[in-house]
Amino acid sequence: MERERGFALPIVMVLVVLTAALGSTVVQREQTVRRDTQTSTAARQAFHAAEGGIAHARHALSRDTAYAGETLTIGTSEVIVEVTRDGDTGWRVRAAATPGSQVVEARLDATDGLPRIRGWQSTR
């Protein structure tokens, strides 16, 4: 019986250490998931804001073919729209949105009215 004395204390200490390690892992994982979700949400919002910058440029070009771009606020994003000529009848439009760092580039053709989208790509 004397040899069994104090046997529970080491087991309890091991269980406390294991529980603390597990709790720490769970907290770290939750923080990582939260950060990834926030980053993903910001990128998605920036992408849609950049798309909005392209749409804004199309409408501006339908009214004024000399439109060269501007800085817009769309939702919570700042969007820098840049327009350059692409040949005699078209434009290249680049819309970069932050935060979230998304860029959408489009090639537009002049038409009667709203310029037609000839090509489109999204970059980071």
TIMI-2910 file (N, C-alpha, C, CB; in pm, 1 decimal, decimal comma, always signed):
<rs>
+----------+----------+----------+----------+----------+----------+----------+----------+----------+----------+----------+----------+------+
!      n_x !      n_y !      n_z !     ca_x !     ca_y !     ca_z !      c_x !      c_y !      c_z !     cb_x !     cb_y !     cb_z ! resn !
+----------+----------+----------+----------+----------+----------+----------+----------+----------+----------+----------+----------+------+
!    +80,6 !   -117,6 !     +0,0 !     +0,0 !     +0,0 !     +0,0 !    +86,2 !   +125,7 !     +0,0 !    -92,4 !     -1,2 !   +118,1 !  Met !
!   +196,9 !   +122,7 !    +68,5 !   +283,8 !   +238,5 !    +73,4 !   +341,0 !   +270,7 !    -64,2 !   +396,1 !   +215,6 !   +173,0 !  Glu !
!   +358,8 !   +170,8 !   -146,7 !   +416,7 !   +193,6 !   -279,1 !   +317,5 !   +263,1 !   -370,6 !   +461,6 !    +61,4 !   -341,5 !  Arg !
!   +187,7 !   +255,9 !   -343,6 !    +85,1 !   +316,7 !   -427,4 !    +59,6 !   +462,7 !   -390,3 !    -43,9 !   +237,7 !   -416,7 !  Glu !
!   +115,1 !   +507,2 !   -280,1 !    +94,9 !   +643,4 !   -236,1 !   +155,2 !   +742,1 !   -335,3 !   +155,0 !   +663,6 !    -98,0 !  Arg !
!    +82,0 !   +848,6 !   -371,9 !   +132,8 !   +950,6 !   -462,5 !   +128,7 !   +911,7 !   -609,1 !   +271,6 !   +984,1 !   -425,6 !  Gly !
!    +69,7 !   +798,3 !   -639,8 !    +63,3 !   +751,2 !   -778,3 !    -32,8 !   +837,3 !   -862,4 !    +19,0 !   +603,5 !   -781,9 !  Phe !
!   -136,6 !   +891,5 !   -802,9 !   -237,1 !   +970,1 !   -876,2 !   -183,3 !  +1106,0 !   -919,0 !   -361,7 !   +989,4 !   -790,6 !  Ala !
!    -94,1 !  +1164,7 !   -841,4 !    -42,6 !  +1298,3 !   -872,9 !    +27,6 !  +1304,5 !  -1008,8 !    +53,5 !  +1343,0 !   -764,6 !  Leu !
!   +119,0 !  +1214,8 !  -1043,7 !   +181,0 !  +1221,2 !  -1177,0 !    +78,6 !  +1202,8 !  -1289,9 !   +290,0 !  +1114,6 !  -1188,8 !  Pro !
!    -20,3 !  +1117,7 !  -1268,3 !   -122,0 !  +1097,3 !  -1372,4 !   -203,8 !  +1225,1 !  -1391,6 !   -215,3 !   +978,4 !  -1335,8 !  Ile !
!   -243,1 !  +1287,5 !  -1282,8 !   -319,0 !  +1412,4 !  -1291,8 !   -235,4 !  +1520,5 !  -1359,8 !   -363,5 !  +1459,4 !  -1151,6 !  Val !
!   -106,9 !  +1528,6 !  -1329,8 !    -20,1 !  +1629,9 !  -1391,8 !     -7,4 !  +1605,8 !  -1542,3 !   +120,0 !  +1628,9 !  -1325,9 !  Met !
!     +6,2 !  +1481,9 !  -1583,2 !    +13,9 !  +1449,7 !  -1725,9 !   -116,6 !  +1488,2 !  -1795,2 !    +43,9 !  +1298,9 !  -1746,7 !  Val !
!   -228,8 !  +1458,8 !  -1732,0 !   -358,4 !  +1494,8 !  -1790,2 !   -376,1 !  +1646,0 !  -1800,4 !   -471,7 !  +1435,2 !  -1707,1 !  Leu !
!   -328,9 !  +1719,9 !  -1702,0 !   -336,6 !  +1866,7 !  -1706,4 !   -252,1 !  +1920,1 !  -1821,6 !   -289,5 !  +1928,6 !  -1571,9 !  Val !
!   -131,2 !  +1867,4 !  -1838,5 !    -43,0 !  +1911,3 !  -1947,1 !   -106,0 !  +1878,7 !  -2082,9 !    +96,6 !  +1844,2 !  -1934,7 !  Val !
!   -159,7 !  +1758,6 !  -2098,3 !   -223,2 !  +1720,4 !  -2224,6 !   -345,3 !  +1807,1 !  -2253,7 !   -263,6 !  +1572,8 !  -2221,3 !  Leu !
!   -425,0 !  +1835,4 !  -2153,3 !   -542,9 !  +1920,3 !  -2171,9 !   -501,4 !  +2061,6 !  -2211,2 !   -628,1 !  +1923,6 !  -2043,7 !  Thr !
!   -398,5 !  +2114,9 !  -2147,2 !   -349,7 !  +2248,8 !  -2181,3 !   -296,2 !  +2252,6 !  -2324,6 !   -239,9 !  +2292,7 !  -2082,5 !  Ala !
!   -222,7 !  +2149,5 !  -2364,5 !   -169,5 !  +2144,5 !  -2501,1 !   -282,8 !  +2137,2 !  -2602,6 !    -75,2 !  +2023,9 !  -2518,4 !  Ala !
!   -382,8 !  +2056,4 !  -2573,3 !   -497,7 !  +2045,2 !  -2663,6 !   -573,3 !  +2177,5 !  -2672,7 !   -592,3 !  +1933,6 !  -2616,5 !  Leu !
!   -593,2 !  +2242,5 !  -2559,8 !   -661,1 !  +2372,1 !  -2558,1 !   -584,6 !  +2476,2 !  -2637,5 !   -680,1 !  +2420,1 !  -2415,4 !  Gly !
!   -452,6 !  +2477,5 !  -2622,8 !   -368,6 !  +2571,1 !  -2697,0 !   -379,3 !  +2546,5 !  -2847,4 !   -222,3 !  +2559,2 !  -2651,5 !  Ser !
!   -378,6 !  +2421,3 !  -2887,4 !   -391,5 !  +2386,1 !  -3029,5 !   -525,1 !  +2431,1 !  -3084,9 !   -375,1 !  +2235,2 !  -3049,4 !  Thr !
!   -631,6 !  +2410,9 !  -3009,3 !   -764,8 !  +2451,6 !  -3053,4 !   -772,0 !  +2603,7 !  -3070,0 !   -871,8 !  +2403,5 !  -2953,0 !  Val !
!   -715,7 !  +2678,7 !  -2976,5 !   -716,5 !  +2824,7 !  -2984,6 !   -636,1 !  +2872,0 !  -3105,6 !   -659,7 !  +2886,5 !  -2855,3 !  Val !
!   -518,3 !  +2814,7 !  -3128,8 !   -437,1 !  +2853,5 !  -3244,0 !   -509,1 !  +2824,4 !  -3374,7 !   -302,9 !  +2781,0 !  -3241,2 !  Gln !
!   -572,8 !  +2709,6 !  -3383,6 !   -646,2 !  +2672,5 !  -3505,4 !   -761,0 !  +2769,3 !  -3530,2 !   -699,9 !  +2528,3 !  -3494,9 !  Arg !
!   -832,0 !  +2805,5 !  -3425,8 !   -944,9 !  +2898,7 !  -3438,7 !   -895,2 !  +3034,1 !  -3486,7 !  -1020,0 !  +2913,7 !  -3304,2 !  Glu !
!   -781,7 !  +3080,6 !  -3435,2 !   -725,5 !  +3208,5 !  -3479,0 !   -683,4 !  +3202,8 !  -3625,6 !   -605,7 !  +3247,0 !  -3391,4 !  Gln !
!   -626,3 !  +3091,9 !  -3668,4 !   -586,4 !  +3076,0 !  -3808,1 !   -707,6 !  +3076,3 !  -3900,2 !   -507,1 !  +2946,7 !  -3826,5 !  Thr !
!   -812,0 !  +3004,8 !  -3861,9 !   -934,5 !  +3000,9 !  -3942,9 !   -996,2 !  +3140,1 !  -3952,0 !  -1036,6 !  +2900,9 !  -3883,2 !  Val !
!  -1000,4 !  +3211,7 !  -3841,3 !  -1057,3 !  +3347,2 !  -3841,2 !   -977,5 !  +3440,6 !  -3932,4 !  -1060,6 !  +3403,9 !  -3698,0 !  Arg !
!   -843,9 !  +3433,8 !  -3923,9 !   -758,7 !  +3518,7 !  -4008,0 !   -777,0 !  +3484,2 !  -4155,9 !   -610,3 !  +3503,3 !  -3967,8 !  Arg !
!   -781,4 !  +3353,4 !  -4187,9 !   -801,0 !  +3311,5 !  -4326,9 !   -936,9 !  +3356,4 !  -4379,6 !   -787,8 !  +3159,4 !  -4338,9 !  Asp !
!  -1038,4 !  +3349,6 !  -4296,4 !  -1172,4 !  +3392,6 !  -4337,0 !  -1173,7 !  +3542,4 !  -4364,0 !  -1276,5 !  +3356,7 !  -4228,6 !  Thr !
!  -1110,0 !  +3620,5 !  -4278,4 !  -1104,9 !  +3765,3 !  -4298,8 !  -1029,4 !  +3799,7 !  -4426,4 !  -1039,2 !  +3834,1 !  -4178,7 !  Gln !
!   -918,0 !  +3729,7 !  -4452,0 !   -840,6 !  +3753,3 !  -4573,8 !   -922,5 !  +3717,5 !  -4697,1 !   -709,8 !  +3672,4 !  -4571,5 !  Thr !
!   -990,6 !  +3604,5 !  -4691,5 !  -1074,0 !  +3560,6 !  -4803,3 !  -1188,0 !  +3657,4 !  -4828,6 !  -1129,2 !  +3421,3 !  -4777,0 !  Ser !
!  -1249,8 !  +3706,2 !  -4724,0 !  -1360,2 !  +3801,5 !  -4737,9 !  -1310,5 !  +3931,8 !  -4798,9 !  -1426,5 !  +3828,4 !  -4601,3 !  Thr !
!  -1195,9 !  +3981,3 !  -4753,5 !  -1139,5 !  +4105,0 !  -4807,8 !  -1105,3 !  +4088,9 !  -4956,0 !  -1014,0 !  +4146,1 !  -4728,7 !  Ala !
!  -1049,1 !  +3974,7 !  -4992,8 !  -1014,4 !  +3949,6 !  -5133,2 !  -1139,4 !  +3942,7 !  -5219,8 !   -934,1 !  +3819,4 !  -5146,4 !  Ala !
!  -1243,8 !  +3877,4 !  -5170,4 !  -1368,9 !  +3866,2 !  -5245,7 !  -1434,2 !  +4004,1 !  -5263,2 !  -1466,4 !  +3769,3 !  -5174,1 !  Arg !
!  -1434,7 !  +4084,4 !  -5156,9 !  -1491,2 !  +4218,8 !  -5165,5 !  -1410,4 !  +4304,6 !  -5262,6 !  -1495,4 !  +4284,7 !  -5026,4 !  Gln !
!  -1277,8 !  +4292,1 !  -5257,2 !  -1193,0 !  +4368,8 !  -5348,0 !  -1214,9 !  +4326,6 !  -5493,0 !  -1045,9 !  +4352,0 !  -5310,2 !  Ala !
!  -1231,8 !  +4197,8 !  -5517,4 !  -1256,6 !  +4149,5 !  -5652,9 !  -1385,4 !  +4211,8 !  -5708,5 !  -1265,9 !  +3994,7 !  -5654,6 !  Phe !
!  -1491,3 !  +4209,0 !  -5629,4 !  -1618,2 !  +4265,7 !  -5676,1 !  -1608,5 !  +4417,9 !  -5693,5 !  -1731,2 !  +4231,1 !  -5577,6 !  His !
!  -1531,4 !  +4483,4 !  -5607,6 !  -1511,0 !  +4627,1 !  -5623,3 !  -1434,3 !  +4656,3 !  -5752,7 !  -1435,3 !  +4684,6 !  -5501,5 !  Ala !
!  -1333,5 !  +4573,8 !  -5784,0 !  -1258,1 !  +4592,3 !  -5908,9 !  -1348,7 !  +4569,6 !  -6029,3 !  -1137,0 !  +4496,2 !  -5914,6 !  Ala !
!  -1436,4 !  +4469,1 !  -6021,4 !  -1535,3 !  +4449,8 !  -6128,8 !  -1621,9 !  +4574,1 !  -6144,4 !  -1624,2 !  +4326,4 !  -6100,0 !  Glu !
!  -1659,6 !  +4632,6 !  -6031,8 !  -1737,7 !  +4755,9 !  -6035,6 !  -1661,0 !  +4869,1 !  -6101,7 !  -1778,5 !  +4796,6 !  -5895,5 !  Gly !
!  -1528,9 !  +4872,0 !  -6080,8 !  -1445,1 !  +4972,9 !  -6147,2 !  -1445,9 !  +4955,9 !  -6298,0 !  -1301,7 !  +4965,5 !  -6095,6 !  Gly !
!  -1443,8 !  +4831,5 !  -6345,4 !  -1452,0 !  +4804,8 !  -6490,0 !  -1587,5 !  +4850,9 !  -6543,1 !  -1430,4 !  +4652,9 !  -6520,2 !  Ile !
!  -1694,4 !  +4817,4 !  -6472,1 !  -1829,1 !  +4858,9 !  -6515,4 !  -1840,2 !  +5010,9 !  -6518,6 !  -1937,2 !  +4800,1 !  -6421,6 !  Ala !
!  -1782,9 !  +5076,6 !  -6418,1 !  -1785,6 !  +5223,3 !  -6415,0 !  -1711,6 !  +5280,1 !  -6536,4 !  -1722,3 !  +5276,6 !  -6283,5 !  His !
!  -1596,1 !  +5221,7 !  -6567,8 !  -1517,7 !  +5269,1 !  -6683,1 !  -1595,1 !  +5250,1 !  -6813,2 !  -1382,6 !  +5195,0 !  -6691,0 !  Ala !
!  -1664,8 !  +5137,7 !  -6827,4 !  -1745,7 !  +5115,1 !  -6949,3 !  -1850,3 !  +5224,6 !  -6965,3 !  -1814,9 !  +4976,2 !  -6944,5 !  Arg !
!  -1918,7 !  +5256,5 !  -6857,5 !  -2021,5 !  +5361,5 !  -6865,3 !  -1958,7 !  +5498,1 !  -6893,0 !  -2103,0 !  +5366,8 !  -6734,5 !  His !
!  -1845,8 !  +5526,6 !  -6828,0 !  -1778,3 !  +5655,0 !  -6851,4 !  -1731,2 !  +5665,9 !  -6996,0 !  -1658,8 !  +5671,5 !  -6755,6 !  Ala !
!  -1677,2 !  +5555,3 !  -7052,0 !  -1631,8 !  +5557,3 !  -7191,4 !  -1747,7 !  +5570,6 !  -7289,6 !  -1553,1 !  +5431,0 !  -7222,3 !  Leu !
!  -1865,6 !  +5522,8 !  -7253,2 !  -1980,9 !  +5538,8 !  -7342,4 !  -2022,6 !  +5685,3 !  -7351,9 !  -2099,2 !  +5453,4 !  -7293,2 !  Ser !
!  -1990,8 !  +5763,1 !  -7249,4 !  -2022,9 !  +5906,4 !  -7250,1 !  -1907,7 !  +5992,7 !  -7301,1 !  -2061,2 !  +5951,2 !  -7110,6 !  Arg !
!  -1782,9 !  +5947,9 !  -7274,1 !  -1665,6 !  +6027,9 !  -7309,0 !  -1551,7 !  +5933,4 !  -7345,8 !  -1624,2 !  +6122,5 !  -7191,2 !  Asp !
!  -1519,8 !  +5924,8 !  -7474,1 !  -1416,6 !  +5831,2 !  -7520,2 !  -1275,8 !  +5872,4 !  -7475,7 !  -1420,8 !  +5820,4 !  -7672,0 !  Thr !
!  -1261,3 !  +5991,6 !  -7420,1 !  -1131,5 !  +6037,7 !  -7371,1 !  -1113,4 !  +6006,7 !  -7222,1 !  -1116,5 !  +6188,1 !  -7395,5 !  Ala !
!  -1209,1 !  +5940,4 !  -7160,7 !  -1200,6 !  +5905,7 !  -7018,0 !  -1071,8 !  +5827,3 !  -6992,6 !  -1325,5 !  +5822,5 !  -6972,8 !  Tyr !
!   -994,0 !  +5870,1 !  -6891,7 !   -864,0 !  +5807,8 !  -6864,9 !   -859,1 !  +5735,3 !  -6730,7 !   -755,4 !  +5912,4 !  -6869,2 !  Ala !
!   -967,7 !  +5742,1 !  -6655,4 !   -970,2 !  +5671,8 !  -6527,5 !   -981,5 !  +5766,7 !  -6410,4 !   -846,9 !  +5587,3 !  -6512,2 !  Gly !
!   -988,5 !  +5709,0 !  -6291,0 !  -1000,9 !  +5786,6 !  -6168,1 !   -989,6 !  +5691,5 !  -6049,4 !  -1136,0 !  +5865,4 !  -6164,2 !  Glu !
!   -991,5 !  +5747,9 !  -5930,7 !   -993,9 !  +5668,1 !  -5808,4 !  -1134,7 !  +5674,6 !  -5751,7 !   -888,1 !  +5718,7 !  -5703,9 !  Thr !
!  -1191,6 !  +5556,6 !  -5726,6 !  -1329,4 !  +5545,9 !  -5677,7 !  -1331,6 !  +5479,3 !  -5541,3 !  -1416,9 !  +5467,0 !  -5777,0 !  Leu !
!  -1438,4 !  +5502,2 !  -5468,7 !  -1465,6 !  +5424,4 !  -5348,7 !  -1589,3 !  +5341,5 !  -5378,8 !  -1485,9 !  +5516,3 !  -5221,2 !  Thr !
!  -1573,1 !  +5210,2 !  -5374,0 !  -1684,1 !  +5117,8 !  -5398,1 !  -1693,7 !  +5029,6 !  -5274,2 !  -1662,9 !  +5031,5 !  -5530,6 !  Ile !
!  -1802,4 !  +5044,4 !  -5201,6 !  -1815,5 !  +4973,7 !  -5074,9 !  -1707,5 !  +5022,2 !  -4979,6 !  -1806,3 !  +4820,4 !  -5095,1 !  Gly !
!  -1628,9 !  +4930,1 !  -4927,7 !  -1519,6 !  +4967,1 !  -4837,5 !  -1384,6 !  +4965,1 !  -4909,3 !  -1516,1 !  +4872,5 !  -4717,1 !  Thr !
!  -1387,1 !  +4951,3 !  -5040,9 !  -1262,8 !  +4940,8 !  -5118,4 !  -1232,5 !  +5069,6 !  -5192,5 !  -1271,2 !  +4825,2 !  -5217,4 !  Ser !
!  -1103,9 !  +5097,0 !  -5205,3 !  -1058,0 !  +5203,5 !  -5293,3 !  -1018,1 !  +5137,6 !  -5424,3 !   -938,4 !  +5285,2 !  -5230,1 !  Glu !
!  -1071,7 !  +5187,7 !  -5534,1 !  -1047,0 !  +5127,7 !  -5665,4 !   -980,4 !  +5231,8 !  -5755,0 !  -1179,9 !  +5075,4 !  -5729,7 !  Val !
!   -863,4 !  +5196,8 !  -5805,0 !   -792,8 !  +5283,3 !  -5899,7 !   -820,0 !  +5229,5 !  -6039,2 !   -637,9 !  +5289,0 !  -5869,6 !  Ile !
!   -885,6 !  +5311,6 !  -6121,1 !   -920,6 !  +5272,6 !  -6258,1 !   -827,7 !  +5347,2 !  -6352,7 !  -1071,8 !  +5303,7 !  -6290,6 !  Val !
!   -761,0 !  +5271,0 !  -6440,6 !   -672,3 !  +5328,9 !  -6541,2 !   -718,6 !  +5283,1 !  -6678,7 !   -523,6 !  +5288,2 !  -6515,9 !  Glu !
!   -731,8 !  +5377,0 !  -6770,5 !   -779,0 !  +5346,6 !  -6905,7 !   -674,0 !  +5393,7 !  -7005,5 !   -917,4 !  +5414,0 !  -6934,2 !  Val !
!   -634,4 !  +5304,4 !  -7096,8 !   -542,8 !  +5340,9 !  -7204,3 !   -603,0 !  +5294,2 !  -7336,7 !   -400,8 !  +5278,5 !  -7181,6 !  Thr !
!   -565,4 !  +5361,7 !  -7443,7 !   -613,9 !  +5323,6 !  -7577,0 !   -550,9 !  +5190,2 !  -7618,4 !   -581,2 !  +5434,7 !  -7682,1 !  Arg !
!   -628,8 !  +5111,1 !  -7690,4 !   -582,4 !  +4983,0 !  -7743,8 !   -620,9 !  +4981,8 !  -7891,7 !   -645,3 !  +4858,9 !  -7665,0 !  Asp !
!   -532,6 !  +5033,9 !  -7974,0 !   -564,1 !  +5046,2 !  -8116,4 !   -655,4 !  +5166,3 !  -8140,3 !   -630,6 !  +4916,8 !  -8169,0 !  Gly !
!   -720,2 !  +5166,0 !  -8255,9 !   -805,4 !  +5278,9 !  -8293,2 !   -944,9 !  +5271,7 !  -8232,8 !   -816,5 !  +5286,5 !  -8442,2 !  Asp !
!   -991,1 !  +5152,2 !  -8201,1 !  -1130,8 !  +5139,1 !  -8158,7 !  -1148,4 !  +5067,0 !  -8025,5 !  -1208,3 !  +5066,6 !  -8264,1 !  Thr !
!  -1046,8 !  +5070,1 !  -7942,6 !  -1061,8 !  +4998,6 !  -7816,2 !   -981,6 !  +5058,9 !  -7702,9 !  -1022,2 !  +4856,5 !  -7833,7 !  Gly !
!   -999,5 !  +4999,7 !  -7586,1 !   -931,4 !  +5044,2 !  -7465,7 !   -888,8 !  +4924,2 !  -7382,3 !  -1021,7 !  +5137,5 !  -7383,6 !  Trp !
!   -786,2 !  +4947,0 !  -7302,2 !   -748,2 !  +4853,8 !  -7196,4 !   -783,7 !  +4923,2 !  -7065,5 !   -593,5 !  +4814,2 !  -7203,3 !  Arg !
!   -856,0 !  +4851,5 !  -6981,4 !   -897,2 !  +4907,2 !  -6852,4 !   -841,2 !  +4818,8 !  -6742,7 !  -1053,0 !  +4918,3 !  -6841,5 !  Val !
!   -777,9 !  +4882,0 !  -6646,4 !   -722,3 !  +4811,2 !  -6530,5 !   -785,1 !  +4871,8 !  -6406,1 !   -564,5 !  +4821,1 !  -6525,7 !  Arg !
!   -845,4 !  +4785,9 !  -6323,0 !   -906,0 !  +4830,9 !  -6197,6 !   -840,1 !  +4753,8 !  -6083,9 !  -1062,2 !  +4810,0 !  -6197,7 !  Ala !
!   -773,4 !  +4826,8 !  -5994,1 !   -704,7 !  +4766,2 !  -5879,9 !   -775,3 !  +4809,3 !  -5751,9 !   -553,7 !  +4806,6 !  -5876,6 !  Ala !
!   -817,7 !  +4712,3 !  -5671,2 !   -893,1 !  +4741,4 !  -5549,5 !   -816,3 !  +4697,2 !  -5425,3 !  -1030,0 !  +4672,7 !  -5554,0 !  Ala !
!   -821,3 !  +4782,0 !  -5322,6 !   -762,6 !  +4750,8 !  -5192,5 !   -860,7 !  +4793,9 !  -5084,0 !   -624,0 !  +4821,2 !  -5174,2 !  Thr !
!   -860,8 !  +4739,7 !  -4963,0 !   -778,6 !  +4627,2 !  -4923,0 !   -828,1 !  +4498,5 !  -4986,5 !   -776,7 !  +4614,1 !  -4771,8 !  Pro !
!   -742,3 !  +4400,9 !  -4991,8 !   -775,5 !  +4273,7 !  -5054,1 !   -693,2 !  +4248,9 !  -5178,0 !   -921,7 !  +4268,7 !  -5088,3 !  Gly !
!   -629,4 !  +4353,2 !  -5230,1 !   -534,0 !  +4343,5 !  -5340,8 !   -582,4 !  +4260,3 !  -5458,3 !   -406,5 !  +4286,5 !  -5291,1 !  Ser !
!   -686,4 !  +4306,0 !  -5523,4 !   -737,2 !  +4237,2 !  -5642,1 !   -730,2 !  +4331,3 !  -5761,5 !   -882,8 !  +4187,4 !  -5619,9 !  Gln !
!   -693,8 !  +4276,4 !  -5876,9 !   -684,1 !  +4353,6 !  -6000,3 !   -765,0 !  +4282,5 !  -6107,8 !   -535,4 !  +4371,6 !  -6044,7 !  Val !
!   -847,2 !  +4359,7 !  -6178,8 !   -920,4 !  +4308,0 !  -6293,8 !   -879,7 !  +4392,7 !  -6413,0 !  -1076,6 !  +4311,0 !  -6270,8 !  Val !
!   -846,6 !  +4325,5 !  -6522,2 !   -810,0 !  +4394,6 !  -6645,5 !   -905,9 !  +4352,1 !  -6755,1 !   -662,7 !  +4364,6 !  -6685,8 !  Glu !
!   -947,3 !  +4449,0 !  -6835,3 !  -1039,9 !  +4419,2 !  -6944,2 !   -995,1 !  +4491,8 !  -7069,8 !  -1184,5 !  +4459,2 !  -6906,8 !  Ala !
!  -1024,3 !  +4429,2 !  -7183,7 !  -1004,1 !  +4492,8 !  -7313,3 !  -1142,4 !  +4519,7 !  -7369,1 !   -917,5 !  +4403,3 !  -7411,1 !  Arg !
!  -1165,7 !  +4644,0 !  -7407,6 !  -1296,9 !  +4686,0 !  -7454,0 !  -1290,9 !  +4732,0 !  -7598,3 !  -1351,8 !  +4797,0 !  -7365,6 !  Leu !
!  -1398,5 !  +4706,2 !  -7671,2 !  -1413,9 !  +4755,4 !  -7807,5 !  -1520,8 !  +4863,2 !  -7809,5 !  -1449,9 !  +4640,2 !  -7904,7 !  Asp !
!  -1496,4 !  +4965,2 !  -7889,5 !  -1594,3 !  +5072,4 !  -7903,8 !  -1715,2 !  +5021,9 !  -7981,0 !  -1532,0 !  +5194,5 !  -7974,6 !  Ala !
!  -1833,3 !  +5059,0 !  -7935,3 !  -1959,0 !  +5026,5 !  -8002,5 !  -2047,9 !  +5148,8 !  -7993,7 !  -2028,5 !  +4900,6 !  -7939,1 !  Thr !
!  -2162,8 !  +5141,7 !  -8054,4 !  -2260,9 !  +5248,1 !  -8035,6 !  -2322,0 !  +5226,9 !  -7898,2 !  -2371,1 !  +5248,1 !  -8149,3 !  Asp !
!  -2279,7 !  +5302,6 !  -7803,1 !  -2328,4 !  +5286,2 !  -7666,3 !  -2220,5 !  +5229,5 !  -7576,1 !  -2451,1 !  +5196,1 !  -7663,6 !  Gly !
!  -2257,6 !  +5132,9 !  -7495,4 !  -2167,5 !  +5073,4 !  -7397,3 !  -2058,8 !  +4991,8 !  -7466,9 !  -2245,9 !  +4985,0 !  -7299,0 !  Leu !
!  -1929,1 !  +5018,6 !  -7436,5 !  -1822,3 !  +4939,9 !  -7499,0 !  -1836,3 !  +4790,5 !  -7467,9 !  -1685,3 !  +4990,2 !  -7451,9 !  Pro !
!  -1804,5 !  +4707,9 !  -7567,1 !  -1815,7 !  +4563,8 !  -7554,8 !  -1686,8 !  +4508,8 !  -7493,3 !  -1844,1 !  +4498,4 !  -7692,9 !  Arg !
!  -1701,0 !  +4412,0 !  -7401,7 !  -1585,1 !  +4348,7 !  -7340,6 !  -1530,4 !  +4242,5 !  -7435,4 !  -1621,6 !  +4286,6 !  -7203,0 !  Ile !
!  -1406,5 !  +4261,2 !  -7478,4 !  -1341,1 !  +4167,7 !  -7569,3 !  -1261,7 !  +4062,2 !  -7492,5 !  -1249,1 !  +4243,0 !  -7665,5 !  Arg !
!  -1203,1 !  +4102,4 !  -7381,7 !  -1124,2 !  +4009,1 !  -7300,8 !  -1125,4 !  +4053,7 !  -7156,2 !   -979,0 !  +3999,1 !  -7352,9 !  Gly !
!  -1095,7 !  +3958,6 !  -7065,2 !  -1109,6 !  +3985,6 !  -6922,8 !  -1016,2 !  +3894,4 !  -6846,4 !  -1255,7 !  +3966,6 !  -6875,8 !  Trp !
!   -949,1 !  +3946,4 !  -6747,2 !   -869,9 !  +3860,2 !  -6659,6 !   -856,1 !  +3923,5 !  -6522,5 !   -731,2 !  +3833,3 !  -6720,1 !  Gln !
!   -845,9 !  +3835,1 !  -6426,6 !   -828,5 !  +3878,3 !  -6287,3 !   -691,2 !  +3833,3 !  -6242,0 !   -940,9 !  +3820,3 !  -6193,6 !  Ser !
!   -617,0 !  +3925,6 !  -6180,3 !   -485,3 !  +3892,7 !  -6127,7 !   -478,9 !  +3940,1 !  -5983,4 !   -371,6 !  +3957,1 !  -6213,5 !  Thr !
!   -374,5 !  +3899,0 !  -5916,4 !   -355,1 !  +3942,5 !  -5778,3 !   -240,9 !  +4034,1 !  -5767,8 !   -334,7 !  +3827,0 !  -5687,1 !  Arg !
+----------+----------+----------+----------+----------+----------+----------+----------+----------+----------+----------+----------+------+
</rs>
